[in-house]
Amino acid sequence: MLGEGLWLGLALHYWGEATVFLVVGALLTTLLTVYLARAGAQCYWLCALLAPVAGLAFYLAERGILDGLLGSV
């Protein structure tokens, strides 16, 4: 969700849709982190730490793939 929101906003400039994706992604990350903390998971904080990193990695990968595809046309 976070990576898709970054891609929609930064690459396509669809800021309305990007805001929705970013808010939902942050909400899901928060809910999953709280759930894991209450369940007694030892490294529950990894969810909150890795979600933005994975979102950025997704954005960069999607941007690279699309640049490669559009550049070859």
PDB file of N, CA, C and O in Angstrom:
ATOM      1  N   MET A   1       0.817  -1.189   0.000  1.00  0.00           N
ATOM      2  CA  MET A   1       0.000   0.000   0.000  1.00  0.00           C
ATOM      3  C   MET A   1       0.867   1.262   0.000  1.00  0.00           C
ATOM      4  O   MET A   1       0.593   2.217  -0.727  1.00  0.00           O
ATOM      5  N   LEU A   2       1.904   1.250   0.816  1.00  0.00           N
ATOM      6  CA  LEU A   2       2.739   2.445   0.906  1.00  0.00           C
ATOM      7  C   LEU A   2       3.503   2.690  -0.397  1.00  0.00           C
ATOM      8  O   LEU A   2       3.618   3.825  -0.860  1.00  0.00           O
ATOM      9  N   GLY A   3       4.019   1.615  -0.973  1.00  0.00           N
ATOM     10  CA  GLY A   3       4.753   1.754  -2.229  1.00  0.00           C
ATOM     11  C   GLY A   3       3.861   2.202  -3.370  1.00  0.00           C
ATOM     12  O   GLY A   3       4.259   3.018  -4.201  1.00  0.00           O
ATOM     13  N   GLU A   4       2.668   1.670  -3.404  1.00  0.00           N
ATOM     14  CA  GLU A   4       1.713   2.066  -4.445  1.00  0.00           C
ATOM     15  C   GLU A   4       1.324   3.531  -4.277  1.00  0.00           C
ATOM     16  O   GLU A   4       1.177   4.255  -5.262  1.00  0.00           O
ATOM     17  N   GLY A   5       1.156   3.968  -3.032  1.00  0.00           N
ATOM     18  CA  GLY A   5       0.851   5.366  -2.774  1.00  0.00           C
ATOM     19  C   GLY A   5       1.980   6.286  -3.210  1.00  0.00           C
ATOM     20  O   GLY A   5       1.737   7.345  -3.789  1.00  0.00           O
ATOM     21  N   LEU A   6       3.217   5.882  -2.933  1.00  0.00           N
ATOM     22  CA  LEU A   6       4.364   6.667  -3.381  1.00  0.00           C
ATOM     23  C   LEU A   6       4.399   6.757  -4.898  1.00  0.00           C
ATOM     24  O   LEU A   6       4.640   7.826  -5.459  1.00  0.00           O
ATOM     25  N   TRP A   7       4.158   5.631  -5.559  1.00  0.00           N
ATOM     26  CA  TRP A   7       4.204   5.601  -7.018  1.00  0.00           C
ATOM     27  C   TRP A   7       3.106   6.478  -7.625  1.00  0.00           C
ATOM     28  O   TRP A   7       3.356   7.235  -8.563  1.00  0.00           O
ATOM     29  N   LEU A   8       1.888   6.371  -7.080  1.00  0.00           N
ATOM     30  CA  LEU A   8       0.781   7.179  -7.595  1.00  0.00           C
ATOM     31  C   LEU A   8       1.057   8.668  -7.418  1.00  0.00           C
ATOM     32  O   LEU A   8       0.755   9.468  -8.303  1.00  0.00           O
ATOM     33  N   GLY A   9       1.621   9.034  -6.290  1.00  0.00           N
ATOM     34  CA  GLY A   9       1.858  10.442  -6.021  1.00  0.00           C
ATOM     35  C   GLY A   9       3.070  10.996  -6.740  1.00  0.00           C
ATOM     36  O   GLY A   9       2.977  12.010  -7.430  1.00  0.00           O
ATOM     37  N   LEU A  10       4.197  10.341  -6.583  1.00  0.00           N
ATOM     38  CA  LEU A  10       5.448  10.878  -7.111  1.00  0.00           C
ATOM     39  C   LEU A  10       5.588  10.698  -8.618  1.00  0.00           C
ATOM     40  O   LEU A  10       6.061  11.601  -9.308  1.00  0.00           O
ATOM     41  N   ALA A  11       5.184   9.553  -9.128  1.00  0.00           N
ATOM     42  CA  ALA A  11       5.379   9.283 -10.555  1.00  0.00           C
ATOM     43  C   ALA A  11       4.219   9.785 -11.407  1.00  0.00           C
ATOM     44  O   ALA A  11       4.427  10.374 -12.468  1.00  0.00           O
ATOM     45  N   LEU A  12       3.001   9.550 -10.939  1.00  0.00           N
ATOM     46  CA  LEU A  12       1.835   9.874 -11.765  1.00  0.00           C
ATOM     47  C   LEU A  12       1.137  11.167 -11.360  1.00  0.00           C
ATOM     48  O   LEU A  12       0.290  11.670 -12.097  1.00  0.00           O
ATOM     49  N   HIS A  13       1.485  11.706 -10.199  1.00  0.00           N
ATOM     50  CA  HIS A  13       0.898  12.944  -9.673  1.00  0.00           C
ATOM     51  C   HIS A  13      -0.606  12.835  -9.440  1.00  0.00           C
ATOM     52  O   HIS A  13      -1.334  13.813  -9.610  1.00  0.00           O
ATOM     53  N   TYR A  14      -1.069  11.658  -9.052  1.00  0.00           N
ATOM     54  CA  TYR A  14      -2.461  11.459  -8.634  1.00  0.00           C
ATOM     55  C   TYR A  14      -2.497  11.570  -7.115  1.00  0.00           C
ATOM     56  O   TYR A  14      -2.579  10.558  -6.419  1.00  0.00           O
ATOM     57  N   TRP A  15      -2.436  12.787  -6.602  1.00  0.00           N
ATOM     58  CA  TRP A  15      -2.267  12.981  -5.169  1.00  0.00           C
ATOM     59  C   TRP A  15      -3.491  12.581  -4.360  1.00  0.00           C
ATOM     60  O   TRP A  15      -3.343  12.162  -3.212  1.00  0.00           O
ATOM     61  N   GLY A  16      -4.680  12.692  -4.908  1.00  0.00           N
ATOM     62  CA  GLY A  16      -5.875  12.266  -4.176  1.00  0.00           C
ATOM     63  C   GLY A  16      -5.850  10.778  -3.887  1.00  0.00           C
ATOM     64  O   GLY A  16      -6.051  10.351  -2.750  1.00  0.00           O
ATOM     65  N   GLU A  17      -5.601   9.992  -4.922  1.00  0.00           N
ATOM     66  CA  GLU A  17      -5.528   8.540  -4.765  1.00  0.00           C
ATOM     67  C   GLU A  17      -4.315   8.141  -3.928  1.00  0.00           C
ATOM     68  O   GLU A  17      -4.387   7.218  -3.117  1.00  0.00           O
ATOM     69  N   ALA A  18      -3.209   8.839  -4.127  1.00  0.00           N
ATOM     70  CA  ALA A  18      -1.986   8.527  -3.372  1.00  0.00           C
ATOM     71  C   ALA A  18      -2.206   8.735  -1.883  1.00  0.00           C
ATOM     72  O   ALA A  18      -1.731   7.945  -1.066  1.00  0.00           O
ATOM     73  N   THR A  19      -2.918   9.785  -1.528  1.00  0.00           N
ATOM     74  CA  THR A  19      -3.189  10.049  -0.113  1.00  0.00           C
ATOM     75  C   THR A  19      -3.990   8.919   0.507  1.00  0.00           C
ATOM     76  O   THR A  19      -3.711   8.502   1.631  1.00  0.00           O
ATOM     77  N   VAL A  20      -4.980   8.423  -0.213  1.00  0.00           N
ATOM     78  CA  VAL A  20      -5.785   7.316   0.294  1.00  0.00           C
ATOM     79  C   VAL A  20      -4.908   6.077   0.498  1.00  0.00           C
ATOM     80  O   VAL A  20      -4.997   5.431   1.542  1.00  0.00           O
ATOM     81  N   PHE A  21      -4.072   5.739  -0.471  1.00  0.00           N
ATOM     82  CA  PHE A  21      -3.204   4.574  -0.354  1.00  0.00           C
ATOM     83  C   PHE A  21      -2.238   4.726   0.818  1.00  0.00           C
ATOM     84  O   PHE A  21      -2.011   3.767   1.556  1.00  0.00           O
ATOM     85  N   LEU A  22      -1.667   5.920   0.998  1.00  0.00           N
ATOM     86  CA  LEU A  22      -0.712   6.140   2.075  1.00  0.00           C
ATOM     87  C   LEU A  22      -1.379   6.068   3.447  1.00  0.00           C
ATOM     88  O   LEU A  22      -0.811   5.510   4.386  1.00  0.00           O
ATOM     89  N   VAL A  23      -2.577   6.629   3.565  1.00  0.00           N
ATOM     90  CA  VAL A  23      -3.296   6.585   4.842  1.00  0.00           C
ATOM     91  C   VAL A  23      -3.692   5.149   5.180  1.00  0.00           C
ATOM     92  O   VAL A  23      -3.506   4.702   6.312  1.00  0.00           O
ATOM     93  N   VAL A  24      -4.230   4.435   4.210  1.00  0.00           N
ATOM     94  CA  VAL A  24      -4.629   3.037   4.450  1.00  0.00           C
ATOM     95  C   VAL A  24      -3.401   2.180   4.761  1.00  0.00           C
ATOM     96  O   VAL A  24      -3.454   1.321   5.642  1.00  0.00           O
ATOM     97  N   GLY A  25      -2.312   2.405   4.055  1.00  0.00           N
ATOM     98  CA  GLY A  25      -1.089   1.659   4.330  1.00  0.00           C
ATOM     99  C   GLY A  25      -0.555   1.918   5.724  1.00  0.00           C
ATOM    100  O   GLY A  25      -0.127   0.989   6.410  1.00  0.00           O
ATOM    101  N   ALA A  26      -0.575   3.177   6.151  1.00  0.00           N
ATOM    102  CA  ALA A  26      -0.126   3.510   7.506  1.00  0.00           C
ATOM    103  C   ALA A  26      -1.058   2.907   8.555  1.00  0.00           C
ATOM    104  O   ALA A  26      -0.602   2.432   9.595  1.00  0.00           O
ATOM    105  N   LEU A  27      -2.362   2.926   8.279  1.00  0.00           N
ATOM    106  CA  LEU A  27      -3.324   2.339   9.209  1.00  0.00           C
ATOM    107  C   LEU A  27      -3.129   0.829   9.326  1.00  0.00           C
ATOM    108  O   LEU A  27      -3.133   0.287  10.432  1.00  0.00           O
ATOM    109  N   LEU A  28      -2.958   0.148   8.196  1.00  0.00           N
ATOM    110  CA  LEU A  28      -2.724  -1.302   8.230  1.00  0.00           C
ATOM    111  C   LEU A  28      -1.421  -1.647   8.958  1.00  0.00           C
ATOM    112  O   LEU A  28      -1.363  -2.625   9.703  1.00  0.00           O
ATOM    113  N   THR A  29      -0.392  -0.849   8.743  1.00  0.00           N
ATOM    114  CA  THR A  29       0.878  -1.069   9.426  1.00  0.00           C
ATOM    115  C   THR A  29       0.712  -0.910  10.934  1.00  0.00           C
ATOM    116  O   THR A  29       1.235  -1.706  11.713  1.00  0.00           O
ATOM    117  N   THR A  30      -0.016   0.116  11.331  1.00  0.00           N
ATOM    118  CA  THR A  30      -0.250   0.355  12.762  1.00  0.00           C
ATOM    119  C   THR A  30      -1.060  -0.779  13.375  1.00  0.00           C
ATOM    120  O   THR A  30      -0.720  -1.281  14.446  1.00  0.00           O
ATOM    121  N   LEU A  31      -2.125  -1.181  12.702  1.00  0.00           N
ATOM    122  CA  LEU A  31      -2.964  -2.263  13.226  1.00  0.00           C
ATOM    123  C   LEU A  31      -2.193  -3.573  13.327  1.00  0.00           C
ATOM    124  O   LEU A  31      -2.320  -4.285  14.323  1.00  0.00           O
ATOM    125  N   LEU A  32      -1.403  -3.899  12.324  1.00  0.00           N
ATOM    126  CA  LEU A  32      -0.619  -5.133  12.371  1.00  0.00           C
ATOM    127  C   LEU A  32       0.432  -5.079  13.467  1.00  0.00           C
ATOM    128  O   LEU A  32       0.668  -6.082  14.141  1.00  0.00           O
ATOM    129  N   THR A  33       1.068  -3.927  13.657  1.00  0.00           N
ATOM    130  CA  THR A  33       2.067  -3.786  14.711  1.00  0.00           C
ATOM    131  C   THR A  33       1.431  -3.970  16.084  1.00  0.00           C
ATOM    132  O   THR A  33       1.984  -4.666  16.935  1.00  0.00           O
ATOM    133  N   VAL A  34       0.268  -3.347  16.306  1.00  0.00           N
ATOM    134  CA  VAL A  34      -0.427  -3.493  17.591  1.00  0.00           C
ATOM    135  C   VAL A  34      -0.862  -4.933  17.804  1.00  0.00           C
ATOM    136  O   VAL A  34      -0.734  -5.465  18.907  1.00  0.00           O
ATOM    137  N   TYR A  35      -1.376  -5.566  16.756  1.00  0.00           N
ATOM    138  CA  TYR A  35      -1.802  -6.968  16.869  1.00  0.00           C
ATOM    139  C   TYR A  35      -0.619  -7.870  17.247  1.00  0.00           C
ATOM    140  O   TYR A  35      -0.732  -8.716  18.135  1.00  0.00           O
ATOM    141  N   LEU A  36       0.500  -7.681  16.570  1.00  0.00           N
ATOM    142  CA  LEU A  36       1.667  -8.503  16.873  1.00  0.00           C
ATOM    143  C   LEU A  36       2.197  -8.245  18.279  1.00  0.00           C
ATOM    144  O   LEU A  36       2.651  -9.170  18.953  1.00  0.00           O
ATOM    145  N   ALA A  37       2.139  -6.997  18.720  1.00  0.00           N
ATOM    146  CA  ALA A  37       2.588  -6.670  20.080  1.00  0.00           C
ATOM    147  C   ALA A  37       1.695  -7.338  21.124  1.00  0.00           C
ATOM    148  O   ALA A  37       2.187  -7.875  22.116  1.00  0.00           O
ATOM    149  N   ARG A  38       0.397  -7.305  20.900  1.00  0.00           N
ATOM    150  CA  ARG A  38      -0.536  -7.937  21.846  1.00  0.00           C
ATOM    151  C   ARG A  38      -0.458  -9.455  21.810  1.00  0.00           C
ATOM    152  O   ARG A  38      -0.727 -10.115  22.814  1.00  0.00           O
ATOM    153  N   ALA A  39      -0.094 -10.010  20.666  1.00  0.00           N
ATOM    154  CA  ALA A  39       0.015 -11.458  20.538  1.00  0.00           C
ATOM    155  C   ALA A  39       1.297 -11.973  21.195  1.00  0.00           C
ATOM    156  O   ALA A  39       1.475 -13.180  21.361  1.00  0.00           O
ATOM    157  N   GLY A  40       2.176 -11.060  21.562  1.00  0.00           N
ATOM    158  CA  GLY A  40       3.401 -11.465  22.241  1.00  0.00           C
ATOM    159  C   GLY A  40       4.556 -11.755  21.309  1.00  0.00           C
ATOM    160  O   GLY A  40       5.533 -12.385  21.716  1.00  0.00           O
ATOM    161  N   ALA A  41       4.466 -11.311  20.071  1.00  0.00           N
ATOM    162  CA  ALA A  41       5.570 -11.525  19.128  1.00  0.00           C
ATOM    163  C   ALA A  41       6.796 -10.750  19.617  1.00  0.00           C
ATOM    164  O   ALA A  41       6.683  -9.602  20.048  1.00  0.00           O
ATOM    165  N   GLN A  42       7.944 -11.375  19.547  1.00  0.00           N
ATOM    166  CA  GLN A  42       9.161 -10.774  20.075  1.00  0.00           C
ATOM    167  C   GLN A  42       9.612  -9.567  19.264  1.00  0.00           C
ATOM    168  O   GLN A  42      10.083  -8.584  19.837  1.00  0.00           O
ATOM    169  N   CYS A  43       9.481  -9.620  17.974  1.00  0.00           N
ATOM    170  CA  CYS A  43       9.968  -8.537  17.096  1.00  0.00           C
ATOM    171  C   CYS A  43       8.804  -7.841  16.401  1.00  0.00           C
ATOM    172  O   CYS A  43       8.840  -7.621  15.190  1.00  0.00           O
ATOM    173  N   TYR A  44       7.777  -7.498  17.167  1.00  0.00           N
ATOM    174  CA  TYR A  44       6.604  -6.842  16.575  1.00  0.00           C
ATOM    175  C   TYR A  44       6.954  -5.499  15.944  1.00  0.00           C
ATOM    176  O   TYR A  44       6.301  -5.078  14.989  1.00  0.00           O
ATOM    177  N   TRP A  45       7.957  -4.833  16.455  1.00  0.00           N
ATOM    178  CA  TRP A  45       8.359  -3.515  15.967  1.00  0.00           C
ATOM    179  C   TRP A  45       8.940  -3.575  14.559  1.00  0.00           C
ATOM    180  O   TRP A  45       9.042  -2.546  13.892  1.00  0.00           O
ATOM    181  N   LEU A  46       9.326  -4.773  14.092  1.00  0.00           N
ATOM    182  CA  LEU A  46       9.856  -4.897  12.735  1.00  0.00           C
ATOM    183  C   LEU A  46       8.826  -4.521  11.675  1.00  0.00           C
ATOM    184  O   LEU A  46       9.186  -4.020  10.610  1.00  0.00           O
ATOM    185  N   CYS A  47       7.556  -4.757  11.957  1.00  0.00           N
ATOM    186  CA  CYS A  47       6.506  -4.404  10.999  1.00  0.00           C
ATOM    187  C   CYS A  47       6.506  -2.899  10.757  1.00  0.00           C
ATOM    188  O   CYS A  47       6.474  -2.452   9.611  1.00  0.00           O
ATOM    189  N   ALA A  48       6.542  -2.124  11.826  1.00  0.00           N
ATOM    190  CA  ALA A  48       6.539  -0.665  11.695  1.00  0.00           C
ATOM    191  C   ALA A  48       7.836  -0.158  11.069  1.00  0.00           C
ATOM    192  O   ALA A  48       7.837   0.878  10.404  1.00  0.00           O
ATOM    193  N   LEU A  49       8.920  -0.866  11.271  1.00  0.00           N
ATOM    194  CA  LEU A  49      10.201  -0.451  10.715  1.00  0.00           C
ATOM    195  C   LEU A  49      10.327  -0.816   9.240  1.00  0.00           C
ATOM    196  O   LEU A  49      10.811  -0.014   8.441  1.00  0.00           O
ATOM    197  N   LEU A  50       9.897  -2.010   8.877  1.00  0.00           N
ATOM    198  CA  LEU A  50      10.109  -2.508   7.523  1.00  0.00           C
ATOM    199  C   LEU A  50       9.040  -2.065   6.520  1.00  0.00           C
ATOM    200  O   LEU A  50       9.294  -2.096   5.316  1.00  0.00           O
ATOM    201  N   ALA A  51       7.865  -1.659   6.974  1.00  0.00           N
ATOM    202  CA  ALA A  51       6.803  -1.257   6.046  1.00  0.00           C
ATOM    203  C   ALA A  51       7.216  -0.072   5.175  1.00  0.00           C
ATOM    204  O   ALA A  51       7.044  -0.142   3.958  1.00  0.00           O
ATOM    205  N   PRO A  52       7.749   1.006   5.733  1.00  0.00           N
ATOM    206  CA  PRO A  52       8.177   2.100   4.856  1.00  0.00           C
ATOM    207  C   PRO A  52       9.352   1.721   3.960  1.00  0.00           C
ATOM    208  O   PRO A  52       9.442   2.183   2.823  1.00  0.00           O
ATOM    209  N   VAL A  53      10.248   0.887   4.465  1.00  0.00           N
ATOM    210  CA  VAL A  53      11.390   0.451   3.659  1.00  0.00           C
ATOM    211  C   VAL A  53      10.906  -0.391   2.483  1.00  0.00           C
ATOM    212  O   VAL A  53      11.370  -0.219   1.356  1.00  0.00           O
ATOM    213  N   ALA A  54       9.974  -1.298   2.750  1.00  0.00           N
ATOM    214  CA  ALA A  54       9.417  -2.126   1.678  1.00  0.00           C
ATOM    215  C   ALA A  54       8.619  -1.270   0.695  1.00  0.00           C
ATOM    216  O   ALA A  54       8.641  -1.528  -0.509  1.00  0.00           O
ATOM    217  N   GLY A  55       7.919  -0.263   1.194  1.00  0.00           N
ATOM    218  CA  GLY A  55       7.184   0.639   0.313  1.00  0.00           C
ATOM    219  C   GLY A  55       8.105   1.397  -0.625  1.00  0.00           C
ATOM    220  O   GLY A  55       7.803   1.555  -1.808  1.00  0.00           O
ATOM    221  N   LEU A  56       9.225   1.864  -0.099  1.00  0.00           N
ATOM    222  CA  LEU A  56      10.199   2.568  -0.928  1.00  0.00           C
ATOM    223  C   LEU A  56      10.827   1.622  -1.947  1.00  0.00           C
ATOM    224  O   LEU A  56      11.035   1.994  -3.102  1.00  0.00           O
ATOM    225  N   ALA A  57      11.125   0.404  -1.518  1.00  0.00           N
ATOM    226  CA  ALA A  57      11.695  -0.583  -2.447  1.00  0.00           C
ATOM    227  C   ALA A  57      10.707  -0.907  -3.564  1.00  0.00           C
ATOM    228  O   ALA A  57      11.100  -1.033  -4.723  1.00  0.00           O
ATOM    229  N   PHE A  58       9.429  -1.041  -3.221  1.00  0.00           N
ATOM    230  CA  PHE A  58       8.400  -1.303  -4.228  1.00  0.00           C
ATOM    231  C   PHE A  58       8.318  -0.149  -5.216  1.00  0.00           C
ATOM    232  O   PHE A  58       8.242  -0.363  -6.425  1.00  0.00           O
ATOM    233  N   TYR A  59       8.334   1.079  -4.697  1.00  0.00           N
ATOM    234  CA  TYR A  59       8.268   2.258  -5.561  1.00  0.00           C
ATOM    235  C   TYR A  59       9.448   2.294  -6.527  1.00  0.00           C
ATOM    236  O   TYR A  59       9.268   2.527  -7.723  1.00  0.00           O
ATOM    237  N   LEU A  60      10.642   2.067  -6.015  1.00  0.00           N
ATOM    238  CA  LEU A  60      11.831   2.107  -6.867  1.00  0.00           C
ATOM    239  C   LEU A  60      11.825   0.987  -7.911  1.00  0.00           C
ATOM    240  O   LEU A  60      12.227   1.194  -9.056  1.00  0.00           O
ATOM    241  N   ALA A  61      11.366  -0.198  -7.505  1.00  0.00           N
ATOM    242  CA  ALA A  61      11.296  -1.313  -8.452  1.00  0.00           C
ATOM    243  C   ALA A  61      10.257  -1.034  -9.539  1.00  0.00           C
ATOM    244  O   ALA A  61      10.511  -1.267 -10.721  1.00  0.00           O
ATOM    245  N   GLU A  62       9.109  -0.542  -9.141  1.00  0.00           N
ATOM    246  CA  GLU A  62       8.062  -0.251 -10.115  1.00  0.00           C
ATOM    247  C   GLU A  62       8.506   0.864 -11.063  1.00  0.00           C
ATOM    248  O   GLU A  62       8.247   0.805 -12.265  1.00  0.00           O
ATOM    249  N   ARG A  63       9.159   1.853 -10.529  1.00  0.00           N
ATOM    250  CA  ARG A  63       9.650   2.945 -11.364  1.00  0.00           C
ATOM    251  C   ARG A  63      10.697   2.445 -12.355  1.00  0.00           C
ATOM    252  O   ARG A  63      10.678   2.830 -13.524  1.00  0.00           O
ATOM    253  N   GLY A  64      11.603   1.595 -11.899  1.00  0.00           N
ATOM    254  CA  GLY A  64      12.623   1.041 -12.789  1.00  0.00           C
ATOM    255  C   GLY A  64      12.048   0.159 -13.876  1.00  0.00           C
ATOM    256  O   GLY A  64      12.487   0.207 -15.025  1.00  0.00           O
ATOM    257  N   ILE A  65      11.059  -0.650 -13.510  1.00  0.00           N
ATOM    258  CA  ILE A  65      10.435  -1.534 -14.489  1.00  0.00           C
ATOM    259  C   ILE A  65       9.683  -0.710 -15.527  1.00  0.00           C
ATOM    260  O   ILE A  65       9.805  -0.959 -16.727  1.00  0.00           O
ATOM    261  N   LEU A  66       8.912   0.264 -15.074  1.00  0.00           N
ATOM    262  CA  LEU A  66       8.145   1.078 -16.011  1.00  0.00           C
ATOM    263  C   LEU A  66       9.051   1.931 -16.882  1.00  0.00           C
ATOM    264  O   LEU A  66       8.775   2.108 -18.069  1.00  0.00           O
ATOM    265  N   ASP A  67      10.121   2.460 -16.318  1.00  0.00           N
ATOM    266  CA  ASP A  67      11.078   3.225 -17.135  1.00  0.00           C
ATOM    267  C   ASP A  67      11.698   2.326 -18.205  1.00  0.00           C
ATOM    268  O   ASP A  67      11.903   2.752 -19.341  1.00  0.00           O
ATOM    269  N   GLY A  68      11.991   1.097 -17.834  1.00  0.00           N
ATOM    270  CA  GLY A  68      12.549   0.155 -18.807  1.00  0.00           C
ATOM    271  C   GLY A  68      11.561  -0.191 -19.914  1.00  0.00           C
ATOM    272  O   GLY A  68      11.926  -0.277 -21.086  1.00  0.00           O
ATOM    273  N   LEU A  69      10.301  -0.388 -19.522  1.00  0.00           N
ATOM    274  CA  LEU A  69       9.290  -0.726 -20.525  1.00  0.00           C
ATOM    275  C   LEU A  69       8.961   0.470 -21.424  1.00  0.00           C
ATOM    276  O   LEU A  69       8.868   0.327 -22.643  1.00  0.00           O
ATOM    277  N   LEU A  70       8.789   1.621 -20.832  1.00  0.00           N
ATOM    278  CA  LEU A  70       8.419   2.789 -21.621  1.00  0.00           C
ATOM    279  C   LEU A  70       9.604   3.310 -22.430  1.00  0.00           C
ATOM    280  O   LEU A  70       9.423   3.899 -23.495  1.00  0.00           O
ATOM    281  N   GLY A  71      10.801   3.093 -21.927  1.00  0.00           N
ATOM    282  CA  GLY A  71      11.978   3.533 -22.664  1.00  0.00           C
ATOM    283  C   GLY A  71      12.255   2.677 -23.900  1.00  0.00           C
ATOM    284  O   GLY A  71      12.922   3.121 -24.834  1.00  0.00           O
ATOM    285  N   SER A  72      11.734   1.440 -23.896  1.00  0.00           N
ATOM    286  CA  SER A  72      11.998   0.548 -25.018  1.00  0.00           C
ATOM    287  C   SER A  72      10.991   0.723 -26.150  1.00  0.00           C
ATOM    288  O   SER A  72      11.181   0.176 -27.236  1.00  0.00           O
ATOM    289  N   VAL A  73       9.928   1.473 -25.908  1.00  0.00           N
ATOM    290  CA  VAL A  73       8.896   1.666 -26.944  1.00  0.00           C
ATOM    291  C   VAL A  73       9.308   2.730 -27.908  1.00  0.00           C
ATOM    292  O   VAL A  73       8.571   3.033 -28.847  1.00  0.00           O
TER     293      VAL A  73
END
